[in-house]
Amino acid sequence: WFYYLRSDSYNELGDKDNSLRDLLTITTLKPVPKVIALNYTAQTGRVREHFEGKDENIVNMADIYCLLGSRYLELGKFEQAKSAFDNCLALDKNEVSIRIERAALLRRSGNNSAALNDLNLAISVRPKFIDPYLERAKLKDALGDPSALADYSTVVALGPKDPGSYMMRAEFYRRNKQFVKAVEDFNRAVQLSPRDADAYIGRGQAYESMSQWAQALTNYRQALPLSPEDKSMLEAKITKLVKLTSKTGR
């Protein structure tokens, strides 16, 4: 209990090394403690997002390995982080957030099949949770697997008011030359977030790919005041398209 609280205090102070040291000490205690802390959330009023809802007031060894993995990640120690997550999942196979974290580490090391397996298992445990669908979509997309579209569509279905969900699917459509569908999703993103320059830029790019210069020009002009960091790129596109529209009338 004391090691745990001190580790948490060190972490609040930004001292990751000492926080890690106390967590490692807990893993060496004999006999192995089954419960490290009780009612921690109730006592402090803090939300502990890395724990599952059913045991958010109980800190056990699986949670300690979860925290260890997080500390290692923060310190850039990826192999040690994976080992900690392995130990966490050996104790509690239903830690969905840790499966997603481990999938990212497996993907980083090039083990895409194992990463997909973790994401599949995460989805089987929490089929209404967006994150594993999103990560699986991005992984499949990177691998050129067309079934990524089904996962992007599930992300949209689970988050129908999130403009980012539509934009990710729109970008998939655009990369795969399905420009009409891309425009439809960018339209929805613009409706939900009318001051998001990326939605206008993406829609402009889709129109530009269809040689619909006037529509592309309109979108780039709409994006310009919303995205100062893209000013040079947008001004270059606008100049180019002004010339094209004057020649073609499109």
Buried (B, 14 or more C-beta within 10 A) or exposed (E): EEBBBBBBEBBEEEEBEBBBBBBBBBBEEEEEBEEBBEEBBEEEEEEBEBBBEEBBBBBBBBBBBBBBBBBBBBBEBBEBBBBBBBBBBEBBEBBBBBBBBBBBBBBEEEBBEBBBBBBEBBBEBBEEBBBBBBBBBBBBBEEEBEEBBBBBBBBBEBBEEBBBBBBBBBBBBBEBEBBEBBBBBBBBBBEBBEEBBBBBBBBBBBBBBBEBBBBBBBBBBBBBEBBEEBEEBBEEBBEBBEEBBEEEEB
